[in-house]
Amino acid sequence: MVLAALHDVHKWYGEQTVLSGVHLELTSASRTALIGRNGSGKTTLLRLLAGLEAPDGGAATVRPDVQLGLLEQVPSFPEGATVDQVADAAFVELDAAQAELEVLERAGLDDARRYARWEPLHEAFERRGGYARRARRDAVLHALGFAGRGAERVAGLSGGEITRLNLARLLMAQPDVALLDEPTNHLDLRMRAWLEGFLARYPGAVVVVSHDRAFLDGACNRTVEVRQGRLHQAELPPSRYREAERERERLEARARDTQAKEHERLRAAATQMKRWAGQNAKLHRRAKAMEARVERYEAGMLAPPEAAARTTRFSFTAPESGELVLDARFLRAAFGDRVLFDGVDLHLRRGERVVLVGPNGAGKTTLLRVLTGERPSDDPRGRVRWGARVRVAYFDQSLARFDPEATLVETLLRLVGERAAHDLLGRFLFPFEAQFKRVADLSGGERARLALLDLTLQEANVLVLDEPTNHLDLEMIEALEATLMAFEGTLLVVSHDRRLLERLAERVWEVEDECFEDYQGDWAYYQRQRLGRRPGSDGRVDAKSAATRPERTRGVAARPDGDERSTWQLERERERLEAQVEQRTGALARAEAELERCNAAAATDAAGVDAAALAAAGEAYQVAEAALLAAMAAWSEVDALLQRRRQAVGEQARAG
């Protein structure tokens, strides 16, 4: 069922064509990744679907009974509102729908007009999860960091928390069509993983604009790319779509080459035949026929490829440092009574690639500030010593060392010559006219590109990067990833881009709940260690106590898989969960049968339908389904742990 659509839509801003005759349909359970270069028209397309802008040609349509929600980048909340009040306001439409349903049901659905009103209203209410809205509210608030904070006023929240609350408000309302513009902003890795799963199961249509590649691949089953005013679509997640596009371009290039050679052969033959024809009528007719054949062949040839979008390649120069890059001891940071980390000792050696992770507000940026000298350790014994020949560069998206009133080209002229200034700005995708913008007027993406350009000029052998992919489009992120992979110096990176973390990490530092962990392994090792922790216990070692026990490697639990339960205990737990899955499968089957019975009764005898029984059956089915999914997830986790443990035992036996 098509919920919303664009039909032959054109959009211009002045003389700039943003969209040119585009078509797009959003159907139930379609989860669309909307990708494209910064400034290509993604946000414009969302605003057209939401009705906030009108097309200059064509039409944007939404079904009359469909609710559409747009995640705005600059949210607004009622003055003095609390978190609970914002959550309650998300259900205004659903609360009103339930109140109307109850009025209709009390009046009796034997009246044809009342039933005609009740039926679509009830269908829309169920479609938007009306019966499960309170449970959804609790789940969303907990996942996005607002559990137990209902009385807090919105005015007292940080900018990142306000952005997350705005996302929570939309997810709780569960519109039929959710248009999400950068929903991962200010979400840490766990929040992103939760949102990815939530959207993958979303019952309506979702359109997502995001620069997080792993998130898009996990949440979306369809890709729409905005490129040079046109839409290119495929029923594939973005990574597979991009692979398919590269293969298509390769095959088309080969086909064009073959066609060009055949065209040249036919044209040469036609020219030769015309030369031979002279006054011979028969040969002259044959020459005309060959020319017509050439024209027909030209008409069937592939069109020239679209002009390639500009790409960039750059590098970071890394003069060799000493073997010991960093020695830091007794690091502590606190804000009032809240301790972020304490007793942290760190060592870095030349060429190591470390990623620093943890929830929002855990202290990642604070730790970077301590290491770079912007903030001292709160422990008087604390010290940070950088090694011989170490040159540290910090990715600063605030551009603090630049004059905000200077233009881009003026800024670069102070660092390099005039010709080099224009060349560098062009390499970082600043067109000539944009090079005369003031630094203060740059967009988020432009500021990020300028910060990267600045890093290339510093000839540092240690790069400290705090969220370097924020505001970059996918092509620029991939260029940065390739550059960092080739970098021969030492890396310390904070990022929520899982694809980047998977590629770069050779060691993982984690800050969370006043603890610091040093995982001596890559991203997959870190994930295995976290997965193996026993449910209900975080399995971490307090940083202060770990610092006094050098004989034990922090981040490694007593068992290799991090779970303290014996194999026998895990097997009994799996048996218990198997029985629970079987019992809940039966409960779901009974709930489904009852729901089908009520639906069948309503279909055969609309006048005599028991609306309350039908609603109760629908709610019971949803509850039974959720219970079964929870039991299956718990069983899957224990089963996977058992399989890993048995595999490890087998490998040890073979090694012995």
C-alpha positions, 0 to 999 in steps of 0.5 A, spaced: 500 500 500 502 506 497 502 511 503 506 517 500 509 519 493 512 524 489 510 524 482 514 527 476 516 533 481 521 538 479 524 543 484 528 549 483 532 554 488 533 560 483 537 558 477 539 551 481 535 545 479 535 541 485 530 535 483 528 534 476 522 530 474 523 525 480 518 519 482 518 516 489 513 511 492 513 509 500 509 503 502 508 500 508 514 496 511 519 500 506 525 502 510 529 507 505 536 510 506 536 516 502 543 518 500 547 523 496 552 528 496 551 534 501 547 539 498 544 534 493 537 535 495 536 530 500 533 534 506 529 538 500 526 531 498 524 530 505 520 537 506 516 536 500 514 529 502 512 532 509 508 538 505 513 543 508 515 545 501 511 545 495 514 542 488 515 547 482 512 542 478 509 535 479 505 533 485 507 530 492 501 526 495 499 523 502 493 518 503 488 522 507 488 517 513 496 517 513 500 520 519 506 523 517 512 525 522 518 529 520 524 529 525 526 536 524 534 538 526 532 544 530 526 542 535 521 546 539 518 544 545 513 548 549 516 553 554 517 549 561 515 542 559 518 536 562 520 530 559 514 526 561 509 532 558 513 531 552 512 524 552 505 525 553 504 530 548 507 524 543 500 521 544 495 526 543 493 523 536 492 516 539 489 518 545 484 522 541 483 516 537 482 511 542 477 516 546 473 516 539 473 509 538 470 508 545 465 513 544 463 509 538 463 502 541 459 505 547 454 507 542 454 501 539 457 498 532 450 496 529 449 502 526 452 502 519 454 509 519 458 509 526 461 502 524 463 505 517 467 511 522 469 506 527 473 501 522 478 505 518 479 509 525 480 502 529 485 500 523 489 506 523 490 506 531 492 499 531 497 500 525 500 505 529 501 501 535 496 505 539 494 499 544 502 498 545 503 505 546 505 506 553 510 500 553 513 503 547 514 510 551 518 506 556 522 502 551 524 509 547 525 513 553 530 508 556 533 506 550 535 514 549 537 515 556 531 518 559 529 513 564 527 516 571 528 523 568 521 524 567 520 530 571 526 534 568 525 540 564 527 540 557 530 547 558 535 544 563 537 539 558 543 539 553 543 540 546 544 533 545 539 531 549 534 535 546 536 532 539 535 525 542 528 527 546 526 530 539 527 523 536 524 520 542 517 524 541 517 522 534 518 514 535 513 514 541 508 517 536 509 512 531 507 515 525 505 511 518 511 515 515 517 517 519 522 521 515 528 521 519 533 527 517 540 525 521 537 521 527 543 518 529 546 525 531 548 525 538 547 517 539 552 513 542 554 506 539 548 503 543 543 507 542 544 507 534 544 499 535 537 500 538 535 505 533 537 500 528 533 494 530 527 499 532 527 501 525 528 494 522 521 492 525 518 499 524 511 497 521 510 503 517 514 507 512 521 510 514 526 514 510 532 515 513 538 520 511 544 518 515 552 518 514 553 512 518 554 506 513 553 500 518 547 503 521 543 504 514 545 497 512 542 494 518 536 499 518 534 499 511 532 494 505 532 500 500 536 505 497 534 512 494 540 516 491 539 523 489 544 525 484 544 531 479 537 532 480 535 525 479 533 519 483 536 512 483 533 507 486 534 499 488 531 494 493 538 493 496 541 496 503 546 502 501 553 498 501 550 493 496 547 498 492 553 502 491 557 495 489 551 494 484 552 501 482 560 500 481 559 494 477 553 497 473 558 502 471 564 498 469 559 493 465 556 500 461 563 502 460 565 496 457 559 496 453 560 503 451 567 501 448 564 495 444 559 500 441 564 505 439 568 500 436 562 497 432 559 504 430 566 506 428 566 500 423 559 501 421 561 508 419 567 507 416 563 501 411 558 506 410 563 512 408 567 507 403 560 504 400 558 511 398 565 513 395 564 507 391 557 508 389 559 514 384 553 514 379 551 506 380 544 507 382 544 500 385 550 501 390 548 508 391 541 505 394 546 500 398 550 506 401 543 510 403 541 503 407 548 503 410 547 510 413 540 508 415 543 502 419 548 507 422 543 512 424 539 506 427 545 503 431 547 510 434 539 511 436 540 504 440 547 506 443 548 507 451 547 514 453 554 518 455 555 517 462 553 522 467 559 527 469 562 524 475 561 528 481 568 531 484 572 526 489 578 527 493 584 524 495 589 527 501 594 524 505 597 526 512 604 526 512 607 522 518 615 523 520 617 518 524 616 519 532 620 515 538 618 508 539 614 510 546 609 515 544 605 516 550 606 515 557 600 517 562 599 516 569 594 517 575 589 520 570 582 523 573 576 527 571 570 529 575 565 534 575 562 536 582 561 529 585 560 525 579 567 521 577 568 520 570 574 516 570 580 515 576 586 511 576 587 511 569 594 509 566 595 509 559 601 507 554 601 508 546 607 506 542 608 508 535 603 506 529 598 503 534 591 505 532 586 506 538 579 507 538 576 510 544 568 508 545 563 509 551 556 512 552 555 520 551 557 523 557 561 518 559 568 522 559 571 521 552 572 528 550 574 529 557 580 524 556 582 527 550 582 534 553 587 531 559 591 527 554 592 533 549 593 538 555 587 542 555 585 540 562 589 537 567 588 531 571 584 532 577 589 527 581 595 531 583 599 525 581 597 525 574 602 526 568 602 526 561 608 525 557 609 525 550 615 521 547 621 523 543 619 527 536 612 526 537 608 532 534 600 531 536 595 534 531 587 535 534 581 534 529 578 541 531 571 542 528 570 548 532 576 551 528 578 555 534 585 557 531 582 560 525 579 567 524 571 567 523 571 573 520 576 571 514 574 568 508 577 561 506 582 563 501 584 568 506 585 563 511 589 559 507 593 564 504 596 565 511 598 558 511 600 557 504 601 561 497 596 563 493 596 558 488 597 552 493 591 555 497 586 555 491 589 548 489 588 545 497 581 548 497 579 545 491 582 538 493 577 538 499 571 540 494 570 547 495 568 550 489 571 557 487 565 561 489 565 558 495 572 559 497 570 566 499 565 565 504 567 567 511 569 561 516 563 563 521 558 562 515 561 555 513 556 549 514 557 543 518 560 539 512 564 545 510 567 546 517 569 538 517 572 539 511 576 545 513 578 541 519 581 535 515 585 540 510 588 543 516 590 537 519 594 535 512 598 541 513 600 540 520 605 534 519 603 530 525 605 523 527 600 523 532 592 524 530 587 525 535 580 525 532 574 527 536 568 525 531 571 526 525 566 523 520 560 528 523 557 532 517 561 529 512 557 525 506 559 518 505 564 519 499 568 524 504 568 519 509 570 513 505 576 518 503 578 519 510 577 512 511 582 510 506 587 516 508 587 513 515 588 506 513 594 509 509 597 513 515 603 511 518 603 514 524 599 513 531 591 514 531 587 515 537 580 516 534 573 517 537 567 515 533 560 513 532 561 510 525 562 503 526 564 501 519 570 506 521 571 503 527 571 496 524 576 498 519 581 502 524 581 499 531 587 495 533 586 496 540 579 499 544 579 504 550 572 504 553 570 509 558 563 508 562 560 508 569 566 511 572 571 505 569 576 505 564 578 499 560 583 497 555 582 492 550 588 489 547 585 487 540 581 489 534 573 491 534 571 484 533 575 482 539 572 488 543 565 486 541 566 478 543 568 481 550 562 485 551 558 479 548 560 474 553 559 478 559 554 475 564 547 478 563 546 483 569 553 484 571 557 489 567 564 484 568 568 490 568 574 492 572 574 498 576 580 502 573 583 504 580 583 497 583 585 495 576 591 500 576 594 496 583 593 489 580 598 489 574 599 482 574 592 482 571 590 484 564 584 489 564 578 488 560 579 480 560 575 476 564 576 470 568 573 465 563 575 466 556 568 468 553 567 473 559 561 469 562 562 466 569 557 460 569 559 453 567 557 449 561 553 445 565 549 451 568 548 454 561 546 448 558 540 448 564 539 455 562 538 453 555 533 448 556 529 452 561 529 457 555 527 452 550 521 450 554 519 458 555 519 459 547 515 453 546 510 455 552 510 462 549 509 459 542 503 456 544 500 462 547 501 466 541 498 461 537 492 461 541 492 469 541 492 468 533 487 464 533 482 468 537 484 474 533 482 470 527 476 468 530 474 475 531 476 478 525 472 473 521 466 474 525 467 482 524 467 480 516 461 476 516 456 480 521 459 487 521 453 489 525 454 484 531 461 485 531 464 485 539 468 491 538 471 491 545 473 483 544 476 485 537 480 490 540 482 486 546 484 480 542 489 485 538 492 487 544 493 480 547 496 478 540 501 483 540 503 482 548 504 474 546 508 476 540 513 481 544 513 475 549 515 470 544 521 474 541 524 476 548 524 469 550 527 467 543 532 473 543 534 470 550 535 463 548 539 465 542 544 469 546 545 463 551 545 458 545 551 462 541 555 462 548 555 455 548 557 454 541 563 459 542 565 455 548 564 448 545 568 451 539 574 454 543 574 447 547 575 443 540 580 448 538 584 447 544 583 439 543 586 440 536 592 444 538 594 439 544 
